[in-house]
Amino acid sequence: MLESKRCDSKIIETGICRGRLMCLPRATTQGCPYNLSLVLKEPFKSRRKKEIKMLSKKNFVCLAAVLFIMAMMFCSCAKRGEDEKPSPESQRAELSVQKQDFGTTADGEAVELYTLTNSNGLKAKIMTYGGILVSLEAPDQNGKLADVVLGYETLSGYVSNNPFFGATVGRYANRIANGEFTLDGTTYKLAKNNGENHLHGGIKGFDKVVWFAASFKEENAVGLKLSYLSKDGEEGYPGNLICSVTYTLTNDNELKISFDALTDKATVVNLSHHSYFNLAGQGEGDILGHRLMINADRFTPVDAGLIPTGELRSVKGTPMDFIKPFAIGARINDDDQQLKYGGGYDHNWVLSQGLLTENKTSDELELALAVRVYEPTSGRVMEVYTTEPGIQFYAGNFLDGSITGKANKIYKHRYGFCLEPQHFPDSPNKSNFPSVVLRPDQRYTHITVYKFSVR
């Protein structure tokens, strides 16, 4: 089995509260320099109440001079105000983090919503339930912001009917065949929540727990660190897993997501992010016109249950070839067995940097471009950089119009797509895949960046 990309590390000091990890980790207005509060005294005083005096020629000239000076001063001040209008740079929004209540779970746990805003106005809203990215506002080619991720307005939608919108998924993202794996001679049984298979951590995965949150602000970024203790035996997995996911929004319009984990017993770990994107704006039609590039020359073909066969197959000559950009809808309905199994694209691509990430410490891992997506009507571009060996591209094949999301938008067939950086599906049962085993003397690290621009 290939070695994991974990590094030796010391267990850091932590505090546990109610099963969750406690990680203790001006605009000014330019004023006018002139005082325009000039008081004109009456030039003549009447000696008698009813006496009316006509202005003398001398006094008339004096008054005219004063009025002329006032007019010149006003024009000078107005001109100065125009000259000193803030530059676009100084008009940029301030980096900020705001927190608000977002309801409570059925167990009575309070849920919070954090809004991160960068200096360009890009906003990311993240809630502590499921570590979920609730909304992400990005500008189009005209500077107009739109929410580009699918989701719900309220907590109740995520609790009652959520196909992993915006979720942090784990302890194991994607599928494990037959809901079991063997590690160090012991077979572990997991929940079968996707037919005969285990999907995204089980019945109550990381997307359905409340995380402990701590916000932070840096010189050119704001962020939120979420922490959680997954106890030994949770959803059938061995080991107490101390894990964190950190969202960082930068002034370069990057949403960086960093995952870290430590364990006290050998286990398997594969964490990922599961937003459904639509770069035209959430609910604004299907995503078939988006042009997609995937930096991968191989993919992992699947069986009818969407479990990888173990083969690393070339994309050449298949609808899986996105080395050069293609519209998502150009070949999605081709007569291809792999597409039939998934109802469209729902596969793992072996990224070009792929297996090269193995046997590297966290300090040696490098971000590499995995995907670029372009939406022609808005001009929005999203690039995905990651340290992971694979990425799951899912084209929203199971969206069917039964979900009403934010702003009362109905999410119809293929109204969103997912790009989930990851280790390969069913790796615990595939010895030729990159290892997902984490041991007590190792640290799990995974970094993904979603970067936004326009063309």
C-alpha positions as CSV (number, residue, x, y, z in Angstrom):
1,M,0.0,0.0,0.0
2,L,1.3,3.5,-0.8
3,E,2.4,5.6,2.1
4,S,0.1,8.4,3.3
5,K,1.0,12.1,2.9
6,R,1.0,12.5,6.7
7,C,3.8,13.9,8.8
8,D,5.2,13.2,12.2
9,S,3.9,15.7,14.8
10,K,3.4,16.1,18.5
11,I,-0.1,16.0,19.9
12,I,-1.0,19.6,20.7
13,E,-2.6,20.7,23.9
14,T,-6.4,20.9,23.5
15,G,-9.4,21.2,25.6
16,I,-12.6,19.2,25.2
17,C,-16.0,20.7,26.0
18,R,-19.2,18.7,25.5
19,G,-17.5,16.5,22.9
20,R,-16.1,19.4,20.9
21,L,-12.6,20.5,20.5
22,M,-11.7,23.9,22.0
23,C,-8.9,25.3,19.8
24,L,-7.4,28.3,21.6
25,P,-5.7,29.5,18.7
26,R,-12.3,53.7,9.1
27,A,-13.2,55.1,7.0
28,T,-12.7,58.8,7.7
29,T,-14.4,61.7,6.0
30,Q,-12.1,64.4,4.5
31,G,-13.3,67.7,5.9
32,C,-13.4,71.0,4.1
33,P,-10.5,73.2,5.3
34,Y,-12.5,76.4,5.1
35,N,-15.0,77.8,7.5
36,L,-18.0,78.9,5.6
37,S,-19.9,80.1,8.6
38,L,-19.5,83.7,7.8
39,V,-21.9,86.0,9.6
40,L,-22.9,89.2,7.8
41,K,-23.8,91.9,10.1
42,E,-26.5,94.4,9.1
43,P,-24.5,97.3,7.5
44,F,-26.8,99.9,8.8
45,K,-28.6,100.3,12.1
46,S,-31.9,102.2,12.1
47,R,-32.1,105.0,14.6
48,R,-35.9,104.9,14.4
49,K,-38.1,101.8,14.0
50,K,-39.8,103.0,10.8
51,E,-36.7,104.7,9.2
52,I,-35.6,103.2,6.0
53,K,-32.2,103.8,4.7
54,M,-31.0,103.2,1.2
55,L,-27.6,101.5,0.7
56,S,-24.9,104.0,-0.2
57,K,-22.8,103.3,-3.1
58,K,-19.8,102.5,-0.8
59,N,-21.7,100.0,1.3
60,F,-23.1,98.3,-1.8
61,V,-19.6,97.8,-3.1
62,C,-18.5,96.3,0.2
63,L,-21.4,93.9,0.4
64,A,-20.8,92.8,-3.2
65,A,-17.1,92.2,-2.4
66,V,-18.0,90.0,0.6
67,L,-20.5,88.0,-1.5
68,F,-17.9,87.6,-4.3
69,I,-15.3,86.2,-1.7
70,M,-17.9,83.8,-0.3
71,A,-18.7,82.5,-3.8
72,M,-15.0,82.0,-4.6
73,M,-14.4,80.2,-1.3
74,F,-17.4,77.9,-2.0
75,C,-16.1,77.0,-5.5
76,S,-12.6,76.4,-4.1
77,C,-14.0,74.1,-1.5
78,A,-16.1,72.2,-4.0
79,K,-13.2,71.8,-6.3
80,R,-11.0,70.6,-3.5
81,G,-13.7,68.1,-2.6
82,E,-13.7,66.8,-6.2
83,D,-10.0,66.6,-6.3
84,E,-9.9,64.7,-3.0
85,K,-12.5,62.1,-3.8
86,P,-11.4,58.7,-2.4
87,S,-9.6,56.5,-4.9
88,P,-11.1,53.1,-5.8
89,E,-8.5,51.6,-3.4
90,S,-9.6,53.7,-0.5
91,Q,-13.3,53.0,-1.2
92,R,-12.8,49.3,-0.8
93,A,-14.8,47.6,1.9
94,E,-13.1,46.8,5.2
95,L,-12.2,43.2,6.1
96,S,-14.8,42.1,8.6
97,V,-16.3,39.2,10.5
98,Q,-19.8,39.3,11.8
99,K,-21.6,36.7,14.0
100,Q,-25.3,36.1,14.4
101,D,-27.6,33.4,15.9
102,F,-28.9,30.9,13.3
103,G,-31.3,28.8,15.4
104,T,-30.9,25.6,17.5
105,T,-30.8,21.9,16.7
106,A,-33.3,19.4,17.9
107,D,-30.9,18.6,20.7
108,G,-31.0,22.2,21.8
109,E,-27.5,23.1,20.6
110,A,-27.1,26.8,19.5
111,V,-26.0,27.3,15.9
112,E,-24.1,30.4,14.8
113,L,-23.7,32.0,11.4
114,Y,-20.5,33.9,10.6
115,T,-20.2,36.3,7.7
116,L,-16.7,36.9,6.3
117,T,-16.2,39.9,4.0
118,N,-13.0,40.8,2.1
119,S,-11.9,44.3,0.9
120,N,-13.5,43.7,-2.5
121,G,-16.9,43.0,-1.1
122,L,-16.8,39.2,-1.6
123,K,-18.8,37.5,1.2
124,A,-18.8,34.0,2.6
125,K,-21.3,32.9,5.2
126,I,-20.5,29.8,7.2
127,M,-22.5,28.2,10.0
128,T,-21.3,26.0,12.8
129,Y,-23.8,23.3,12.0
130,G,-22.0,20.9,9.6
131,G,-19.3,23.5,9.0
132,I,-21.5,24.5,6.1
133,L,-20.8,27.2,3.6
134,V,-24.3,28.8,3.4
135,S,-23.6,31.4,0.8
136,L,-20.8,32.8,-1.3
137,E,-21.2,36.1,-3.1
138,A,-18.8,36.8,-6.0
139,P,-18.7,39.6,-8.6
140,D,-19.5,39.2,-12.3
141,Q,-17.8,41.0,-15.1
142,N,-19.7,44.2,-14.3
143,G,-18.9,44.0,-10.6
144,K,-22.4,42.8,-9.6
145,L,-22.4,40.3,-6.7
146,A,-24.4,37.1,-6.8
147,D,-24.6,34.1,-4.5
148,V,-22.9,31.2,-6.4
149,V,-23.6,28.3,-4.1
150,L,-26.9,26.4,-3.6
151,G,-28.5,26.1,-0.1
152,Y,-31.3,27.2,2.2
153,E,-32.3,30.4,3.9
154,T,-32.7,28.8,7.3
155,L,-31.2,26.1,9.5
156,S,-34.3,23.9,9.2
157,G,-33.7,23.2,5.5
158,Y,-30.2,21.9,6.2
159,V,-31.5,19.7,9.0
160,S,-34.5,18.2,7.3
161,N,-33.4,17.7,3.6
162,N,-29.9,18.5,2.7
163,P,-28.0,16.7,-0.1
164,F,-24.8,17.9,1.5
165,F,-25.2,21.6,0.3
166,G,-22.0,23.4,1.3
167,A,-21.1,20.7,3.8
168,T,-17.9,19.7,5.5
169,V,-17.9,15.9,4.9
170,G,-16.2,13.2,6.9
171,R,-14.9,11.2,8.6
172,Y,-14.6,9.7,5.2
173,A,-15.8,11.7,2.1
174,N,-17.3,9.7,-0.7
175,R,-18.1,6.0,-0.7
176,I,-16.7,2.9,1.1
177,A,-17.9,-0.3,-0.5
178,N,-20.3,-2.5,1.5
179,G,-19.9,-0.2,4.5
180,E,-16.8,-1.9,5.9
181,F,-13.0,-1.9,5.8
182,T,-10.2,-3.8,7.5
183,L,-7.3,-2.1,9.3
184,D,-4.5,-3.8,11.1
185,G,-6.4,-7.1,11.1
186,T,-9.7,-5.7,12.5
187,T,-12.8,-5.3,10.3
188,Y,-14.9,-2.1,11.0
189,K,-18.6,-2.0,10.1
190,L,-20.0,1.3,9.0
191,A,-23.5,2.5,8.3
192,K,-24.9,1.7,4.8
193,N,-26.5,5.0,3.9
194,N,-26.1,4.8,0.1
195,G,-27.6,1.5,-1.0
196,E,-25.1,-1.2,0.1
197,N,-22.4,1.4,0.6
198,H,-21.2,4.0,3.1
199,L,-21.3,7.6,2.0
200,H,-19.8,10.8,3.4
201,G,-19.3,9.6,6.9
202,G,-22.6,7.8,7.5
203,I,-25.9,8.7,9.0
204,K,-24.6,11.4,11.2
205,G,-21.4,12.5,9.6
206,F,-19.5,15.7,10.1
207,D,-22.1,17.6,8.1
208,K,-24.7,17.0,10.9
209,V,-22.7,18.0,14.0
210,V,-22.2,21.4,15.6
211,W,-18.6,22.6,15.5
212,F,-16.8,25.0,17.9
213,A,-16.0,28.3,16.2
214,A,-13.3,30.9,16.6
215,S,-13.0,33.8,14.1
216,F,-9.8,35.7,13.3
217,K,-8.6,38.7,11.3
218,E,-5.3,39.1,9.5
219,E,-3.8,41.9,7.4
220,N,-5.2,40.7,4.1
221,A,-7.7,38.0,5.2
222,V,-10.4,37.1,7.6
223,G,-11.4,33.6,8.7
224,L,-13.2,31.1,10.8
225,K,-11.7,28.0,12.5
226,L,-14.1,25.2,13.3
227,S,-13.1,22.3,15.6
228,Y,-14.7,19.0,16.5
229,L,-13.9,15.9,18.4
230,S,-15.1,12.7,16.7
231,K,-15.2,10.1,19.4
232,D,-13.9,6.6,19.1
233,G,-16.6,4.4,17.6
234,E,-18.6,7.3,16.1
235,E,-20.4,6.0,13.0
236,G,-18.2,2.9,13.4
237,Y,-14.8,4.5,12.9
238,P,-12.0,3.7,15.3
239,G,-10.1,6.3,17.3
240,N,-10.8,9.7,18.9
241,L,-10.2,12.1,16.0
242,I,-9.4,15.8,16.9
243,C,-10.2,17.7,13.7
244,S,-10.5,21.2,12.4
245,V,-11.5,23.0,9.2
246,T,-10.4,26.6,8.7
247,Y,-12.1,28.9,6.2
248,T,-10.0,31.9,5.2
249,L,-11.3,34.6,2.8
250,T,-8.4,36.7,1.3
251,N,-8.3,40.0,-0.5
252,D,-7.2,38.0,-3.6
253,N,-10.8,36.7,-3.8
254,E,-9.7,33.3,-2.6
255,L,-11.7,31.0,-0.2
256,K,-9.1,28.8,1.3
257,I,-10.2,25.7,3.2
258,S,-7.7,23.9,5.4
259,F,-8.3,20.5,7.1
260,D,-6.3,19.1,10.0
261,A,-6.7,16.0,12.1
262,L,-5.0,14.0,14.8
263,T,-5.9,10.6,16.3
264,D,-5.1,8.4,19.3
265,K,-5.7,5.2,17.4
266,A,-5.2,4.0,13.8
267,T,-8.1,5.1,11.6
268,V,-9.0,6.3,8.1
269,V,-9.6,9.9,7.2
270,N,-10.7,11.7,4.1
271,L,-12.2,15.1,4.6
272,S,-13.6,17.4,1.8
273,H,-15.9,20.3,1.0
274,H,-19.2,19.7,-0.8
275,S,-20.6,23.0,-2.1
276,Y,-22.9,23.0,-5.2
277,F,-21.8,25.8,-7.5
278,N,-23.6,27.7,-10.2
279,L,-21.4,30.6,-11.4
280,A,-24.4,32.3,-13.1
281,G,-26.0,32.6,-9.6
282,Q,-27.7,30.0,-7.5
283,G,-31.0,29.0,-9.1
284,E,-30.2,30.7,-12.4
285,G,-30.7,27.8,-14.7
286,D,-28.6,24.6,-15.3
287,I,-24.8,24.4,-15.3
288,L,-24.4,22.7,-18.7
289,G,-23.0,25.8,-20.4
290,H,-20.2,26.2,-17.9
291,R,-16.8,25.4,-19.5
292,L,-14.7,23.1,-17.5
293,M,-11.0,22.2,-17.4
294,I,-9.8,19.3,-15.2
295,N,-6.0,19.0,-14.9
296,A,-6.1,15.2,-15.0
297,D,-5.3,12.6,-17.6
298,R,-6.8,9.6,-15.7
299,F,-9.9,8.9,-13.7
300,T,-11.1,6.0,-11.5
301,P,-13.9,4.1,-13.4
302,V,-16.7,2.8,-11.3
303,D,-19.2,-0.1,-11.1
304,A,-23.0,0.2,-11.0
305,G,-22.8,1.2,-7.3
306,L,-20.3,4.0,-8.1
307,I,-17.5,2.1,-6.4
308,P,-14.1,2.4,-8.1
309,T,-13.0,-0.8,-9.8
310,G,-9.4,-0.1,-8.8
311,E,-8.3,0.8,-12.3
312,L,-6.7,4.2,-13.2
313,R,-8.0,4.7,-16.7
314,S,-6.9,7.2,-19.3
315,V,-9.4,9.9,-20.2
316,K,-8.2,10.1,-23.8
317,G,-11.0,9.5,-26.3
318,T,-13.7,9.5,-23.6
319,P,-16.2,12.1,-22.3
320,M,-14.0,12.2,-19.2
321,D,-11.3,14.2,-21.1
322,F,-11.4,17.8,-19.8
323,I,-7.7,18.5,-20.2
324,K,-8.9,21.1,-22.7
325,P,-12.0,23.1,-21.7
326,F,-15.4,21.6,-22.7
327,A,-18.9,22.7,-21.8
328,I,-20.2,20.4,-19.1
329,G,-23.3,19.6,-21.2
330,A,-21.4,18.9,-24.4
331,R,-21.0,15.1,-23.8
332,I,-22.9,14.4,-20.6
333,N,-25.5,12.4,-22.4
334,D,-23.2,10.4,-24.6
335,D,-23.7,6.7,-25.0
336,D,-20.9,5.9,-22.5
337,Q,-21.2,3.2,-19.8
338,Q,-19.5,5.3,-17.1
339,L,-21.9,8.2,-17.7
340,K,-24.8,5.8,-17.5
341,Y,-23.7,4.5,-14.1
342,G,-23.6,8.0,-12.7
343,G,-26.5,9.4,-14.5
344,G,-23.9,11.9,-15.8
345,Y,-20.6,12.9,-14.3
346,D,-20.1,11.6,-10.8
347,H,-16.5,10.4,-10.8
348,N,-13.1,10.9,-9.3
349,W,-10.3,12.3,-11.5
350,V,-6.6,11.5,-10.7
351,L,-5.0,14.9,-10.7
352,S,-1.8,15.4,-12.6
353,Q,0.1,16.1,-9.4
354,G,-1.9,13.1,-8.0
355,L,0.3,10.4,-6.6
356,L,3.2,12.9,-6.4
357,T,1.7,14.2,-3.1
358,E,2.4,10.9,-1.4
359,N,5.3,10.6,1.2
360,K,5.4,14.4,1.7
361,T,5.1,16.2,5.0
362,S,2.5,18.9,5.5
363,D,5.2,21.6,5.1
364,E,6.2,20.1,1.7
365,L,2.7,19.8,0.3
366,E,2.2,22.2,-2.6
367,L,-1.1,23.6,-4.0
368,A,-1.6,22.8,-7.7
369,L,-4.2,23.9,-10.1
370,A,-6.8,21.1,-10.4
371,V,-9.8,22.7,-12.1
372,R,-10.8,25.9,-13.9
373,V,-14.5,26.7,-14.6
374,Y,-15.8,29.6,-16.7
375,E,-19.4,30.8,-17.0
376,P,-19.9,32.8,-20.2
377,T,-22.9,34.9,-19.4
378,S,-21.5,36.4,-16.1
379,G,-17.9,36.1,-17.0
380,R,-17.1,34.5,-13.6
381,V,-14.2,32.2,-13.4
382,M,-13.5,29.8,-10.5
383,E,-10.2,28.0,-10.1
384,V,-9.6,25.1,-7.7
385,Y,-6.2,24.5,-6.2
386,T,-5.5,21.6,-3.9
387,T,-2.9,19.4,-2.2
388,E,-5.1,16.3,-2.7
389,P,-4.5,13.5,-5.3
390,G,-8.0,13.4,-6.6
391,I,-11.2,15.5,-7.2
392,Q,-14.8,14.3,-7.5
393,F,-16.7,16.1,-10.2
394,Y,-20.5,15.7,-9.7
395,A,-22.9,17.4,-12.2
396,G,-26.0,17.6,-10.0
397,N,-27.5,14.5,-11.6
398,F,-29.8,13.8,-8.7
399,L,-31.3,17.3,-8.3
400,D,-34.9,16.9,-9.6
401,G,-36.8,20.1,-8.8
402,S,-38.1,18.8,-5.4
403,I,-35.9,21.3,-3.4
404,T,-36.8,25.0,-3.0
405,G,-33.7,26.8,-1.9
406,K,-32.6,30.4,-1.2
407,A,-34.7,33.2,-2.6
408,N,-37.4,30.6,-3.3
409,K,-35.4,29.2,-6.2
410,I,-36.3,25.7,-7.4
411,Y,-33.2,23.5,-7.9
412,K,-33.9,21.5,-11.0
413,H,-31.9,18.8,-12.8
414,R,-28.2,19.8,-13.0
415,Y,-28.7,23.3,-11.5
416,G,-25.4,22.9,-9.6
417,F,-22.1,21.1,-9.7
418,C,-19.7,19.9,-7.1
419,L,-15.9,19.9,-7.1
420,E,-14.7,17.9,-4.1
421,P,-10.9,17.6,-3.6
422,Q,-10.2,14.2,-1.9
423,H,-8.4,11.0,-1.7
424,F,-10.0,8.3,-3.9
425,P,-13.3,6.7,-3.1
426,D,-13.1,3.3,-1.4
427,S,-9.3,3.7,-0.7
428,P,-9.5,1.7,2.6
429,N,-10.3,-1.3,0.4
430,K,-8.0,-0.6,-2.5
431,S,-4.3,-1.2,-1.7
432,N,-3.1,0.4,-5.0
433,F,-4.8,3.7,-4.1
434,P,-3.1,6.4,-2.0
435,S,-3.4,5.5,1.6
436,V,-6.0,7.2,3.9
437,V,-4.7,5.6,7.1
438,L,-3.9,8.0,9.9
439,R,-1.9,6.8,12.9
440,P,-1.3,8.4,16.3
441,D,2.2,9.7,15.3
442,Q,0.9,11.3,12.2
443,R,-1.1,14.4,11.2
444,Y,-3.7,14.7,8.5
445,T,-3.4,17.9,6.4
446,H,-5.4,18.9,3.3
447,I,-5.6,22.4,1.8
448,T,-8.0,23.5,-1.0
449,V,-8.5,27.0,-2.5
450,Y,-11.4,28.2,-4.5
451,K,-10.3,31.4,-6.4
452,F,-12.7,33.8,-8.1
453,S,-12.0,36.2,-11.0
454,V,-13.7,37.4,-14.2
455,R,-12.9,37.5,-17.9
